[in-house]
Amino acid sequence: MSQTPPAPALRKTDINMHTRADLPAAADELLQKLENKTALIVIVGLGYVGLPLMLAFDAAGFRTLGFDIDQEKLTALRAGRSYLNHFGDEVVASLMKSGRCSLTSSEADLLRADAICLCVPTPITKTRDPDMSYVLNTAEMVSRNMRTGQIVVLESTTYPGATDTDMAQVLARSGLKNGVDYFIGYSPEREDPGNPDFSTRRIPKIVSGDDPAAAMLCRALYSGIVEKVVPVSSTRTAEAVKLTENIFRAVNIALVNELKVIFDKMGIDVWEVIDAARTKPFGFMPFYPGPGLGGHCIPIDPFYLSWKAREFGANAQFIELAGLVNSAMPQYVIEKLIHALSSAKQKSISGARILLIGIAYKKNINDMRESPSLVLMEELERLGAQVGFHDPHVPVIPMTREHAALAGRHSIDLDPGVAGKFDAVLIATDHDTVDYGQLVRDASLVVDTRNRARGLGRDDIVYMA
């Protein structure tokens, strides 16, 4: 009989430690730089996490160095152009004019860093295993360019143990001594792209270190840019915090998606149910159904924990089930569309012209990572449909590893009358700038996954999915 492997020793730190008397000399010197904001902060990876982080450090008065191998990003930033549409060009232009920020794609520049924040992707493979190649390859690059007196902080979402084992082992190749010459921290990103209520500064920051000195340094690093830091006792605890946050959302979204399917069969409107349930002032938090999950975190992160759980002989059945429910939603939407075409127009999906509203994974941003709209488009075309799309934030579908065949498709202008040229309109992403009143007036059939077409005067042509 196989036995569950014993859990490795968990390295904990005193989260209330305030004394610096026992700090190694390198840590004490770095702490002073962080406190007086003379430290150079290097952000590796200038995407949806890294760019907002660099903006926050710059706004707080730190010198920053942005590192990315994508030359198009660096060119855009140097020209004062934003490639994230929830940040205007004026924000990027102000960053580049501050005099505190510079950009590079040369790994040798990492030697200048006092703090290195790694903001790189952590996707999953087709078999839903963690793909740590970006983290480990970046850590290898850092290890070749390390010096005494640096802290390396991972911000990417990962499984418990990735920081203090996997990444730490790679950094050890530098020949320097962890906890004496350099220090390792973990502080998971909590960005919500497009949310105007929560900037990087306003979101409480989980901080942790691989040892007491690293914990103090990580706390000092982020205290300079956010209103509140939340220290935890180990990097594994911090990794678990991030996974828990996203698993909570994934499971609850799966619940309402499943309720949507059940209530639909009963002739009950799930949107009305949720709106009424949310009036309860305690014990209920509203989540809303949709065509599937998108973004880099919620569709992916739960599988990091379920994969790691198997190492300890544990089965994350609830998490796995939530993933199955959410991943089945695009097919459910297509079945609703097929039914609507057949019932309202006596038309088959094969040969039907479908206008897909929204390619981004959520409204008002241009982020397409793991967007269910891409799955919908590919599957509808596999069934013989002709699919066009409109997205005010995604004028052209970029090249992606998973959906390469869709690269280069252009958004259709949603001029008056355009929707009427299609057999059906499928609302997948509810961008606020879309004129849904005009859309519904022009369309002959609407299948709505976001509850945006209801009550616009054409309930006879609107099907909820």
N, C-alpha and C positions, 0 to 999 in steps of 0.2 A: 504494500500500500504506500502510495506516495505521500509524503508529508509536506505540509505548508512550510516554506522556508522561513526561518526566523527573520523578523524585521531587523534591518541594520540599525545600529545605534544612531539615535537622533541627536545631532549636535545642536544644543540649545544655548541661547545667549540670554543674559539678563536684560529684559526689555526696559527696565527702569534704571539701567546703569548710567550714571552721570559723571563719574570720576574719570579723569584722564591720566591719573598718576601712573597707572600700570600700562599705558599704551606704549607699543614699540615706537622707537624714534621716528620711523618713516610715517607711522600713523599720526603721531602728534604733529609733525610738520604739515601733513596733508590736511588735518583737521583745521589748522590755522588758516590755510589757504581757502578752505571752504567757508570758514566763518567770516573772513574778510573779503571774500569774493574775488580773490586773485587767481583762483584755480581755473585752468582751461578745461572746459567740458567738451568732450568729443561725443557726438551722436552718430552711431553707425546705423545707417538705414534711414532714409528721409522720406518715409511713406506716411501713412495715416497716423502712425504713432510717433515716429521720429521727428517729423516736421513740427507738430504742435509742441513737442517737448523742447526742441531747440528754440522755438518762439518764447516759451515760458522762461527758459534760462536767460535768454537775451533780455527779456523784459525785466528780469530781476537784477540785471547788471552784471551777469557773468560773461566772460569771454567764451565763445563757442566755436567749435569747428565741426561742420557737417560733413560726414563721409558717406559717399554712395558711389557704386560702380556704374550706375545709370547716368550716362553723360547728358541725356535729355533733361533729367531732373536738375542737374547742376546748371545747365545752360539756361533753363527757365528761371531758376532762382537768381542767378547772376543778372538776368534781365529784369528782375522784379516781377516775374509772372508766377502766379500760383497754379499748380496742377491739381489742387484739391479745391473743389468749387465752394466748399463751406468756409474757405479762407479767401478773401478778396485779394486782388493784386496789390492793393495799397498796404496790406499787412506784410506781404513778402517784401515789397519795396522798402518799407520802414525797417524791416529786419536787416536788409543789405546795406542800408544807409546808417545804421547805428554805430558802425565802426568797431563793433565787438564781435562780429560774425565773419567767418571765412569758410570756404568750401574746398574739398579735396577729394580725389580718388586715389591718392597715393598712400599706400599702407605705411610707408616710412614716417608719415606725419603723426602716426599714433604714438610715437616716442615722446611727442611734446605734451601728450595728454596728462592731466592729473586725475580726471575721472572719465571712464569710457562707458557709455550707456549703449547696450546692444538692443536694437529695435528691429529685428529681422523676422521673417515669416517662420511659422511652425505649422505647416500643413499636415495633412494625413495622406497616406498612400491609398491606392484603390482598394486595398484590403483593410483599410481603416486602422492602419498602424501609424504611430507617430513618425514623421519625417523630420529628424533633427539635423539634417545635413546643413541647413543654413546656419544654425547656431554653432555647430561643431566646426564647420569650415571657417566661420568668422572668428571663433575662439582660437583656431589654429593661426589665423592671420595675426591676431592680437599677440599671441604667444611669441611670434617672431619679432615683435616690436615693443617689448615691455622693458620697463626700467623700474628701479626701486622708487616707491612712493606713489603708486597708482592704485585706484580702486576700479574694478570691473564689475558693472551691474547689469544683469540680464533683465530685460523688461518683457521679453516674449513669453507667451503662455506656454507652459509645459507641465510635465508630470512631476510629482514629488520625488526629489532626489536628483533631478537633472542638473541642478546648479552645483550642488556640493559633491557630486560624483562625476557625471559625464563632462560637464564644462570644466570643472576643477582639474580633472585629469589632463585635459588638453592644455590648459593654461600652465600646468606644472612643467610642460616641455620647455618653458622659458629658461629653466635652470634657476629661477628665483624661488624664494621660500614663501609659500602662502601663509598669511598671518603675521609675517615679519617684514618681508620686502614689499609685498603687494597684498591686496585684500579683495574679497569677493562678496558681492551682495546680490539680492534679488528683490525687485520692486515691480510687481506686475502692472502693466498699463491698464488704464480704465477709461480710455477715450470713448466718446459716443459721438461719432462724426455727425455734424449737422444739428446737434442739440445746442441751442443758443443759451440755455439756462446753466450749462455746466462746462466752463472752460477748464483747461488743465489745472489752473491755479485753484479753482473752487472744488475740485474733486479730491476728497481725502486720499492720501497715498499710503498704501501698505509698504512698509520697509522692513528689511531683514538682512542679516549678515551671516557669513559662514563661521564667524567667531566673534567674541565680544568687541574687538577693535573694529572689525568690518561693520558690525551692527551700529556702532556709534558713528562711523563715517557715513554710512548710508543714510542714517537719520539726519546728519548735518547736511548732506548733499541736497536732499529734497526739502528740508525745512526752509531752504532759501528760496523756493519757488512755489510752494503750495501753502494754503492756509492751515492745513492740518496733516500731520503725519501720524500713521497708526503703526507703531512698532509691534512685531510679533517675534516669537522666541526662536524661530529657525527659518532657513530658506525653504525647507519642505513645508512648513506651515503656511508660509506666504504663497507657495505654489498651489497648495490645497485651497487656500482662500479664493484665488482667482478661478480655479476650476469650479468651486462650489457656486460662485456667483453666476457663472454661465450655465452650469447644469441646472440651477434653479430656474432660470429663464427657459431653457430648452424643455424641461419637463412640464412646466406650466403651459407653454405654448402647445406642446403635444397634447396636453389634456384638453384645451379648448378646441384644438383641431379635431380630436376624436369626438368631443361633444357636438361639434358642428355636423359631423357625418351622422351621428345618432339622431340628433334633433331634426335634421333635414328629413330623415326617413319618417319622422313622426309629424312632419308638417309644422315644426316649431322653429321660430326665427332665433338663431343663436345670438345675434347682435342685440335683439330686444332683451333676451335673457340676461346677457352680461350687463347691459345698461341698467336693468332693474336691480341686479344683484349688487352692483357697485354702490348702490345707495345705502347698503349696510355699513354703518360707521366703524365696524370692527370685524376682524376675522376674515375679510375678503379683500383680495388684491386683483384688479382686473387685468387679464391678458386677453389678446385678441387673435382670432384665427387668421390664416393667410394661405397663399399658394405654396408655401414651403419656407424653409429657413435659409437666410443668406447672411453674408458678412463673414469675416475671418474667424470669429470666435464661437458663436453659439452652435453652428452646425458641426464644428470640429472638436472643440475642447472636451466635450463629454467623452469622446473616444480615447483621449489621452488618459483619462482616469480608468476607464474600463480596461484598456490595454495594460496599464500598470497593475491593476487589481489582479489580473490573472497570474502575475508573478508571485503573488502571495496566496494563491489558491482561492481567491474571492471572485464571485460572479456579480457583476454590476447589471443585474437583470433589468431593473427599473430604468436605468440610464440607457441601456441598449434598446429597450422597448420604445422609449421616447424618441430615440433616433430613427427607429423604423417607422413610427407614426408620422413624424415630420417629413421624412424622405419620401413617403407615399403620397404626400399632398399634391405634387404636380400631376400625378396620374389621376387623382380624384378630380382635379379641376378640368382636366381634359375630358374625362367622362361626362362631367356636367356640361361642357361645351358641346360635345357630340349630341347629348340629349337635347340641348336647347336648339341646335341646328335642325335636328330631326323633328322636334315638336313644333317649332315656330315656323320653319321654312321648308320642311320636308326635304332637307338637303343633307348629303353625306359630308363627312369631314374631308374625304378625298376630293380635291379640286376646289374646296372652299377657300375664300380669301379672308384671312384673319388679320385684324389690326391689333397688335399687342401694345398696350399702354404701360410703359415703364420697363426698363432693362436693369436699372440699378436695383440693389437688393432691398433698399428702403427709400422712403421719400426724401426729396430735396437734397440729395447728394449724388455724386457720380461714381460711387463705389460699387463695383460689379462683382466683388469677390463672392463666390458660391451663390450667386443670384439664381433663384428658382426660375426666373424669366428665361434664362439661357436654356435650361432644361426643357421648359415649355416649348420654346421655339424649335429646338432640335426634334423633340418628340412629335410635335404637330407636323413638321415637314416630313418626318419619317412616315407619317400616316397619309401623306399626300396633300396636305394643305399648303397654300401659298401664304407666307407670313411676312408682313411688314411690321415695323415698330415705330413708336414715337416716344422719345425721351428727351425732355428739354435739357437734361444734364449730361447726356451721353450722345453726342452727335454722330459718333462712329464707334462701332464695337471694336475694341483693341484686340490684339492677339493674346490669347490665353492658352495655357497648356491643355486644359480640359475641353475647350470649345473652339479649337483652332478653325474649324470650318465656318464659323460665323464671323470671323475677323473681317473687317472692312465694310460690313453692312452699315448703311447710313440711316439715320432717323428721318422719318417722313414728317414734313411740316404739317401741323394739324390746322390747316386753313378751313374756313367754313365749307361744309359740303364734303370734305375728304372722307369722313367716317362713313358716309352713305355709300361710298364706292366699295365697301367691304361687306362680306356676308355677315360678319360678326366682329364686335369689338370686345377684347378681353382685357379687363383692367387688372393688372398684376401688381403695379406699384403706383401708389396714390400721390404723386407729386402735386404740391399745392398750386403750382402755376398752370396746370391744365384746367381749361374751362369745361368742367364736366356738364354744365347746363347745355352748352353748344354741342358737346360730344353726344349727349343723349338725344338732343333734338335731331341731329343729323343721322344717327345710327338707325339701322333697322333691327338690330339685335345687340344686346349688351350682356356679357357675362362678367359679373363683378365679384372679385375676391376680397375687396377692401371696404365695402359698404359706402362707396362714394356716389353711386348712381341712384340710390334710393330717394324717393320723394322729390324727384326732379321733373315730375309730370308725365313720365312715360313708363309707369310701372308695368304696363302690358308687354314691354319688350325687354325688361330687365330680369335676368336670372341671377340669383346669388350662388356663389360657388365657394 
